[in-house]
């Protein structure tokens, strides 16, 4: 399985298409990257399934407020 790859994503804030580099060698990850167009934070969650050898990437705006 490939541990390092690039993926095209769409910013959930402004719709800008950008390319992110994913390193799945460390297993599941949860991190933020800033959009190059609108500078808002994009929440990325990488999940690696060891049985099926698939990597799933979930993207959201993470702008919900919890009170």
C-alpha positions as CSV (number, residue, x, y, z in Angstrom):
1,X,0.0,0.0,0.0
2,X,1.1,3.5,-0.7
3,X,1.8,5.5,2.4
4,X,2.4,8.9,0.8
5,X,0.2,10.4,-1.9
6,X,-1.3,13.6,-3.1
7,X,-5.1,14.3,-3.3
8,X,-7.1,17.2,-4.8
9,X,-9.6,18.6,-2.4
10,X,-12.1,21.4,-2.4
11,X,-12.1,24.1,0.4
12,X,-15.4,23.8,2.4
13,X,-15.3,27.6,2.9
14,X,-14.7,29.1,-0.5
15,X,-14.7,26.1,-3.0
16,X,-11.1,26.6,-4.1
17,X,-9.5,23.5,-5.5
18,X,-6.2,22.7,-3.9
19,X,-3.8,19.8,-3.6
20,X,-2.7,18.3,-0.3
21,X,0.0,15.8,0.5
22,X,-1.1,12.8,2.7
23,X,1.3,10.7,4.7
24,X,-0.6,7.7,6.0
25,X,2.4,5.8,7.3
26,X,1.6,7.0,10.9
27,X,-1.9,5.6,10.7
28,X,-4.9,7.8,11.6
29,X,-4.3,11.5,11.8
30,X,-6.3,14.6,12.6
31,X,-4.9,18.0,11.5
32,X,-5.6,21.4,10.0
33,X,-4.3,23.1,6.8
34,X,-5.0,26.6,5.7
35,X,-6.7,27.3,2.4
36,X,-4.4,29.1,0.0
37,X,-7.3,31.3,-1.3
38,X,-9.4,32.3,1.7
39,X,-6.9,31.4,4.6
40,X,-9.6,29.6,6.6
41,X,-8.6,26.4,8.4
42,X,-9.6,23.1,6.7
43,X,-10.0,20.1,9.0
44,X,-8.5,16.9,7.6
45,X,-9.0,13.5,9.2
46,X,-7.0,10.6,7.7
47,X,-8.1,7.1,8.6
48,X,-6.2,4.0,7.6
49,X,-7.9,0.6,7.4
50,X,-5.2,-2.1,7.9
51,X,-7.5,-4.9,6.8
52,X,-8.6,-3.6,3.5
53,X,-5.4,-1.4,3.0
54,X,-7.5,1.7,2.2
55,X,-6.9,5.2,3.3
56,X,-9.9,7.5,3.8
57,X,-9.7,11.3,3.9
58,X,-12.5,13.3,5.5
59,X,-12.6,17.1,5.1
60,X,-14.8,19.6,6.9
61,X,-14.9,23.3,7.8
62,X,-14.8,22.6,11.5
63,X,-16.6,25.9,12.1
64,X,-19.4,24.5,14.4
65,X,-19.4,26.0,17.8
66,X,-20.0,23.8,20.8
67,X,-21.4,25.4,23.9
